Amino acid sequence: MRRPELLLPAGNLEKLRTALLYGADAVYVGVPGLSLRSTSAEMSLGDLATGVSEAHGQRVKVYAALNTFARNTDLEQTRLLIPALIETGVDALILSDPGMIRLIRQIAPQLTLHLSTQANTMNIEAVRFWQDQGIRRIILARELTLREVGEISKAAPGMELEIFIHGAMCMSYSGRCYLSAWRNRKSANQGDCTQPCRWEYLLTEATRPHDPLILEEDERFSYLLSSKDLCLIEYLPDVLAAGITSVKIEGRMKSSYYVTVVTRTYRQALDELTSHKEVYHCNPQWLDELKKISHRGYTTGFAFSKEKITETSPEIKNIQTHEPAGIVLGYDDVHKRILVEIRNYLKAGDVVELLLPRDIVRVNTQRLFNNNGDVVLQAHAGNKIFLDLPCPAPQGALLRKKMK
Ligand code: SF4
């Protein structure tokens, strides 16, 4: 069975390294000023060059997103940016704006171009249109069913197709939305969505402003606009049967912990599926793992039915059972201890797990050591401490603990 590319989000250099450690085949990053995530999920060109070099060292590809809806002023910025981007060695650019595509084809025809999901590609003629424009890969609209994806794949065998298999869904058609601009003066269309669709709202009737409609019995809030998150881990055979080249995880704004769990979980599932297709089944532990990261309940989205908007439900709130405890910085061979940078308050005796690419190991936290080798009872975010561990752990590996 053909092995699809597992494509992970990398909002910064740490997340890129996390994706590499846990088994990504490719990562996508934002570029300052022009991506659809302009606030907190972009990499400087220096970090990008470092990340590309490290990724290529492990035969992992890096794609840079410039998928803004460009205004005239953005075009000049693009002209200036392209030579520097080429220098970083990125494998492809992700674009959505036809003007940007035309411009980049003129000034750097050698660059590989991917078409962003923001371009709303929904049908075979649209795919052929973009093929004529020199696009190598299309990230299809999330609103397509897997059956439609399969039809497109059969009709356009020369085009690489990519689809989302995990992550947040957007209540607007492929992210074209003014809610954030309206509520928060930060526009999704300029790469600045603050996700106000996830906020808590009360629904009131005009003549009874003090009597909000109660839609949930346990809370006086509704989540009318907030979709559950996409998760297709149970349906990977159907996803692969649709003939796609790349399966993509959403979430450049998400944490390193999120990147750790989704990468290692989908890596295991895809490896199992591609090497033992006949006996493959979805391991319940994979779904359990995906429930330990931030999510709003899971849905299959549009994969099996058109226009399926997941109904409001009390579980459409942020759910997360575990949080990062720290990140491994190194290993002390003499004392058999890992050096950990703490990410969330930790005290002696807390139950902590070390996430390895193929394994999860319980870590002894009875003794926390500071830099001088003294035992301490607790550590705060940013502290560096040593923990007993009989065998080395890779740098960048993540430790987690259950949330209270
Ligand atoms: S506010 Fe919500 S619906 Fe609008 S673009 Fe952002 S994520 Fe999508």
Residues whose N, C-alpha, C, O or C-beta is under 5 A from the ligand:
A	BS01	SF4	C170 M171 S172 G175 C177 L179 S180 A188 C193 Q195 P196 C197
